[in-house]
Amino acid sequence: MTTPTTAGQWNALHPVGTPVHAWPGCRDAEPMTTRTRTPAWTLGHGAPVVSVEGYPGGISLTHIEPA
């Protein structure tokens, strides 16, 4: 499955509460299994991010996969 590349695409497919694998740092590490806690949004510099349970702040959609 390809992860959507924009916040709008992500939000159209994945509601808040979607189970995900998240890599807050490097994708070479083990992912955390969690759920989204906000809709995705776009940062000022253009990166789309989403917040997940158990981690403060947003994680880039390039580091999120639906579980």
C-alpha positions in Angstrom: 0.0 0.0 0.0 1.3 3.5 -0.9 1.1 6.1 1.8 -0.7 9.2 0.7 1.7 12.1 0.1 -0.5 15.1 1.2 -2.4 15.8 4.4 -5.6 16.0 2.4 -5.1 12.6 0.8 -4.2 11.0 4.1 -7.3 12.5 5.8 -9.6 11.3 3.0 -8.5 7.7 3.6 -7.6 7.5 7.3 -9.8 9.0 10.0 -8.5 10.0 13.4 -8.0 6.7 15.4 -6.5 4.8 12.5 -4.1 2.1 13.7 -0.6 2.9 12.4 3.1 1.9 12.5 5.1 5.1 13.2 8.8 5.8 13.0 9.3 9.1 15.0 13.0 9.1 14.2 14.8 6.9 11.7 12.9 4.3 9.7 15.7 1.8 10.4 14.4 1.5 14.0 11.5 -0.6 15.2 8.2 1.2 14.6 5.8 2.0 17.3 2.3 0.6 16.9 -0.2 3.3 17.8 -3.2 5.2 16.5 -3.6 8.7 15.0 -4.9 11.3 17.4 -5.4 14.2 14.9 -6.1 14.7 11.3 -2.9 15.2 9.2 -1.8 18.8 8.5 0.9 20.5 6.5 3.7 22.4 8.2 4.8 25.8 7.1 7.6 24.4 5.0 5.3 22.0 3.3 5.8 18.7 5.1 2.6 16.7 5.9 2.5 15.3 9.4 0.1 13.6 11.8 0.0 13.2 15.6 -0.2 9.7 17.1 -1.0 8.5 20.6 2.2 8.2 22.8 4.3 10.7 20.9 4.3 14.5 21.3 4.1 16.6 18.1 3.7 15.5 14.5 5.4 12.7 12.6 6.0 13.0 8.9 3.7 11.0 6.7 6.8 9.5 5.2 7.3 7.8 8.6 3.7 6.5 9.0 2.0 3.4 7.6 -1.5 2.2 8.3 -1.2 -1.0 10.4 
